[in-house]
Amino acid sequence: MTVKFADKTLKKIADNDRARLREYGKFRSEKIRLRLAQLNYAKNLEQLRMTPGNYHELTGNRKGQWACDLDQPYRLIFTPCHQNIPINEDGTYDWEKVTEVEIIEITDYH
């Protein structure tokens, strides 16, 4: 899957082990690295649905965004990069057709 970043700071953290470690500490830094590797390796979001990381769609004011667990309560938040998010006939998001994502933040949104 293609993984992009919403801003230069997120990209720097993703690409630089030392910057990530300084910003998030050892445990969370490793989780971020692992989740980014999973996203890069997968062909689409459907391949991640049942993997560790609890990839899930968000609702409410975050509808259209996805998240995966880092360490409680932090999440890696991303959106599909498609012009229109692929939707199934039943109106749900088509995880199989999402092949490009943009990382927008690492946060505790709870």
C-alpha positions in Angstrom: 0.0 0.0 0.0 1.2 3.5 -0.6 1.7 5.5 2.6 1.9 9.3 2.5 2.1 11.9 5.3 0.0 15.0 6.0 3.0 17.1 7.0 6.8 17.1 7.0 7.0 16.6 10.8 5.1 13.2 10.6 7.3 12.1 7.7 10.5 13.0 9.6 9.3 11.0 12.6 8.4 8.1 10.4 11.7 8.1 8.5 14.0 8.8 11.4 14.4 6.3 14.3 16.2 8.8 16.5 13.5 11.6 16.0 10.7 9.1 16.6 12.4 7.8 19.8 13.0 11.3 21.0 9.4 12.3 20.4 7.5 9.2 21.6 9.9 7.1 23.7 11.1 3.6 23.0 7.8 1.6 23.3 5.6 3.9 21.3 8.3 4.5 18.8 8.5 0.8 18.1 4.8 0.5 17.8 4.7 3.4 15.2 7.5 1.7 13.2 5.6 -1.6 13.3 2.3 -0.1 12.2 3.9 1.8 9.4 5.6 -1.4 8.2 2.3 -3.2 8.2 0.7 -0.4 6.2 3.6 -0.4 3.7 3.5 -4.2 3.3 -0.2 -4.7 2.9 -1.8 -4.4 -0.6 -5.0 -2.9 0.8 -6.7 -2.2 4.2 -8.6 -5.5 4.0 -5.3 -7.3 4.6 -4.9 -5.5 7.9 -8.4 -6.0 9.2 -7.6 -9.1 11.3 -3.9 -8.3 12.1 -2.7 -7.1 15.4 -3.2 -3.4 15.7 -7.0 -3.3 15.7 -7.4 -1.4 12.4 -10.8 0.2 12.5 -13.0 2.9 11.0 -13.8 6.0 13.1 -17.2 7.5 13.6 -18.8 10.8 14.5 -16.7 13.8 13.8 -13.8 11.5 12.6 -15.9 9.7 10.0 -13.8 9.0 7.0 -10.7 8.4 9.1 -9.2 5.1 10.2 -7.1 4.3 13.3 -4.8 1.5 14.6 -3.7 1.0 18.1 -0.2 2.0 19.3 -0.2 1.9 23.1 -3.2 2.7 25.1 -4.7 5.3 24.6 -2.6 6.4 21.5 -3.6 5.7 17.9 -2.1 6.2 14.5 -4.7 8.1 12.5 -4.9 7.9 8.7 -7.3 8.6 5.8 -7.6 7.0 2.4 -6.0 9.1 -0.3 -8.6 8.3 -2.9 -10.7 11.2 -4.3 -13.8 9.4 -3.0 -13.5 6.7 -0.4 -14.5 3.4 -2.0 -18.0 2.3 -0.8 -19.6 -1.1 -1.2 -23.2 -1.6 -2.5 -24.4 -1.7 1.1 -23.0 1.7 1.9 -20.0 0.6 4.0 -16.4 1.4 3.2 -14.7 -1.1 0.8 -11.5 -1.9 2.7 -10.3 -4.0 -0.3 -10.2 -1.0 -2.6 -8.3 1.3 -0.2 -4.7 1.0 -1.5 -3.3 4.4 -0.5 -3.4 6.2 2.8 -2.2 9.4 4.4 -1.0 9.5 8.0 -2.6 12.5 9.6 -1.7 12.3 13.3 -0.6 10.3 16.3 -2.8 11.1 19.2 -5.1 10.1 22.0 -8.5 11.1 20.7 -10.4 9.6 23.6 
